[in-house]
Amino acid sequence: MTRFVPPARRVVRIGLIVAAASALVAGGLAATSTAQAATGNPYAPSYQHPYRNGAMPTRQAHGQMQAYRAAHPDAIPAASAANLRFGGGVDGIGVTTGKPKVYLIFFGSQWGTAGTDSNGNTTLSGDTVGMAPRLQQLFKGLGVNNELWSGVQTQYCEGVATGSQTCPANSAHVGYPTGGALAGVWVDGSVASPNQATGHALGVEAVSAASHFGNTTAASNRNSQYVVVSPQGTHPDGFNTAGGNFCAWHDWNGDTTLPGGPVSSSVGDIAFTNMPYVTDAGSSCGMNFVNGGSAGTLDGVTIVEGHEYSETITDQNPPGGWTDTTGFENGDKCAWITSGQGASANVAFSTGSFAMQSMWSNDFNNGTGGCEMSHPIIGGGTGGVTVTNPGNQTGTVGTQTQLGLQASGGNGTFAWSATGLPPGLAINSGTGLIVGTPTTAGTFTVTATATSGGQSGSTTFTWTINPSGGGCSSPGQKLGNPGFETGTAAPWSATAGVVDNTASQPAHSGSWKAWLDGYGVTHTDTLSQTVSLPAGCSSYTFTFWLHIDTSETTGTIAYDKLTVKAGSTTLATYSNLNKAAGYSQKSFSLAAFAGQSVTITFTGTEDVSLQTSFVVDDTAVTVS
């Protein structure tokens, strides 16, 4: 069976936030202005593309830009302060204020079969140079043993006046990645990565990744970034083509300057990076920039992605964070330095030695600024603030309740705040004690934040308030769009093409259903929705109707599978061995999740040949 796959959306490029070249003299001071790189230098990636904020040139374009500057001195504007300035935030976000969390997404079936190396890193058969495990090792090593490359970024902050070039000690500084920045890895082989993925498509993939990792709230994505890594031989946004003279870039989903408009997200603001297979560009994007021979094959991988990581945490929603008067970010101003102050070099982390570039430091050289490879950590010797999750809470209307919160890190003294508290409850800003008498029944999502020494940390939990008479506070069916009859997935999160009304696989009722797999090639489809279950009820039942159709002929081997989960708990696994002519209803108890929010997930996987279709319809989570 050949499945219908929706055509790729017609979208346009998003702004490039990548390393830009700066000529530097000993001491780290800018030797020439870089303003023309964003305006009048015809060799700059941002020339006639003003939405490409802080574009990083390839090394060849870098040389052409320098030659143009030398030949056109009148094009260089009057000198101004070189240091970065705070942009005032975009959508309320300037920098990453908590511990940075990096999620790596290996986008496309071209990455091949996944395995695991001796360090526990995901390996991929289509990754001929080992880019995937190298990135994982890098992010595992950041923030371990108080390494100081990550300290450079902690001098920047938010919560100061727009245009500020310094941060007071009590401001919300960039978080330090204590214990490692790597938060998750996803090999999304559900479809092939396009030969030339648009920036919009990369943003859509990043938003999908947030849901895949269970980050379904704005709070869970506040300190997260999603690195979309494209496979070998592809050209995302024109990378490694005649007009794509960049190595990588970063942006956020809500960038309204995109010619195609922002990327929709129901899970909050999403910071993401377009990380091509940079070794395809060879020395243009840093191969052997620091190390010779095979030891330097992956130099550009860590230089370029280290650059993007640093710029994301200091300018999370561009350009609301820290940029100079030309739009350059902290990595842009220190790119491709070969000698002297700030030259790229090997940096030792707990997980190995990595070629890295320096980052711009406003407080270097008595505040005149320059490029530094290390810097004391601002906000505490171990960096960051951690708030202990108290677990999900319950209470009753009219009955006083209290909860004491705890935190660690920073300087040991905390200022507390909380959002989403049940009506009638309040938090003491000095002690973190939540106390009060609830007035309204329901389930509330609470995010508590502690700030100390310029660092902050948060935790999120639910608080279910039952009616004063006890019993089930909110009975009924809890899933949205349970039969998919809206014709779209929402509020489900689904792989493109899953919600379907074609006649070849009819719905159980109505016209629409969720059709997972059925392609007859290696493929994965997912369908998920998060539902909140009230406490105090006697029955929590999850049901759905399932039809399985297959071209497999075996009666003994499960080649293609459908896994159904509630949170991390596997409820059932079906396969081609369960094929049947019609639909059958499946039923499971969710009583173990009473008083919690739980994500229901269907994951369908096919092997290399002979299709199996898993067709789901008329779902329900019924509470009584």
Buried (B, 14 or more C-beta within 10 A) or exposed (E): BEBEEEEBEEBEBBBBBBBBBBBBEEBBBBEBBBBBBBBBBEBBBBBEBEBBBBBBBBBEBBBBBBEBBEEEEEBBEEEEBBBBBBBBBBBEBBBBBBBBBBBBBBBBBBBBEBEEEEEEBBBBEBBEBBBBBBBBBBBBBBBBEBBBBBBBBBBBBBBBEEEBBBBEEEBBBBBBBBBBBBBBBBBBBBBBBBEBBBBBBBBBBBBBBBBBBBBBBBBBBBBBBBBBBBBBEBBBBBBBEEEBBBBBBBBBBBBEBBEBEBBEBEBBBBBBBBBBBBBBBBBBBBBBBBBEEEEBBBBBBBBBBBBBBBBBBBBBBBBBBBBBBBBBBBBBBBBBBEEEBBBBBBBEBEBBBBBBBBBBBBBBBEEBBBBBBBBEBBBBEBBBBBBEEBEBBBBBBEEEBEBEBEBBBBBEEBBBBBBBBBEBBEBEEEEBBBBBBBEEBBBBBBBBBBBBBBBBBBBBBBBBBBBEEEEBBBBEBBBEBBBBBEEEBEBBBBBBBBBBBBEEBBBBEEBBBBBBBBBBBBBBBBBBBBBBBBBBBEEBBBBBBBBBBBBBEEEEEBBBBBBBBBBEEEBEEBBBBBBEEEBEEBEBEBEEBBBBBBBBBBBBBBBEEBBBBBBBBBBBBBBE
